């Protein structure tokens, strides 16, 4: 009976450790995903600025050919 209690307690502790580890992993994944989305947004903003700059320096009759 005591052995069963010890086994159950040990399994409970192992389960809690596994749950904490999974929560930490999910938190890290969420943080990395958020950073990736932020970088993607920054890159899109830079590309838009680059496109605007390019369109501001080329002649108007060529802009229709550049915009795809």
N, C-alpha and C positions, 0 to 999 in steps of 0.2 A: 504494500500500500504506500509506504514511504517512497519507494522507488518510482512508483507511478506519479506521485506528487512532484518529485524532483524532475522527472522527465517532462511533465506538463509545464512546470515553471521554466525549465530550460528552453523548451520550444516557444514559450511566450516571449522570453527575452530575445531569442533569435529572431522571432517575427517582428518585434518592435525595432530591432536594429535594422532589419531589411526594409521596413517601412520608412524609417528615417533616411536610409541611404537612397531609396527611390525618390523620396520627396526632394532631397538635395540634388539628385540628377535632373529631376523635372525643373527645378528652379534654375539650374545652370543652363539647361536647354532653352528655357524661356528667355533667359537673359541674352544668350547668344543669338537667338532668333530676333529679338528686339534690336540688337546691335546690327544684325544683317539688314533688317528692314530700314533702319536709320541710314546705314551706308548707301543702300540702294536709292533712297530718297535723295540723299546728297548728290549722288552721281547723276541722277535724272535732272536735278536742279542745275548742276554744272553743265550738263549737255545742253539743256535749254538755253542757258546763258551763252554758251559757245555758238549755238545755232543763231541766236539773235545777233551776236557780234558779227558772225560771218555774213548774215543777210544784210547787215547795216553797211558793210564795206564793198559788197559786190554790186554791180550795176543792176537796176531794177529789171531789165529784160532777161537777166539770167536767173533771177530768183525763182521763177516758175519751173525752171529746169532743175534747180537744186532741191526744191521741196518735193519730197516723194510721199 
